[in-house]
């Protein structure tokens, strides 16, 4: 089963790297997990007085290739507090 690494990127504060990773059957499953994790992280950042929109999750595969950059500013609609599912994988953007 492929392993994916979930890194937290912060505007101006660098990157917190996931050195362990998690196994998922597909990129799509890893992306779904990133969306779920973003919901929890939004509250954690807000509790620390940080704007969640200043952060992102990057998913790398075992080869070190970024397969998703999930910017919190793109996925959270502050007016209703839900995840907007329009964020796409980087691979999809390159093919377009």
HELIX and SHEET records of a PDB file:
HELIX    1   1 UNK A   27  UNK A   47  1                                  21    
HELIX    2   2 UNK A   52  UNK A   54  5                                   3    
HELIX    3   3 UNK A   72  UNK A   75  1                                   4    
HELIX    4   4 UNK A   90  UNK A   95  1                                   6    
SHEET    1   A 3 UNK A  14  UNK A  16  0                                        
SHEET    2   A 3 UNK A   3  UNK A  10 -1                                        
SHEET    3   A 3 UNK A  22  UNK A  23 -1                                        
SHEET    1   B 4 UNK A  14  UNK A  16  0                                        
SHEET    2   B 4 UNK A   3  UNK A  10 -1                                        
SHEET    3   B 4 UNK A  55  UNK A  60 -1                                        
SHEET    4   B 4 UNK A  66  UNK A  71 -1                                        
SHEET    1   C 2 UNK A  76  UNK A  77  0                                        
SHEET    2   C 2 UNK A  82  UNK A  83 -1                                        
END                                                                             
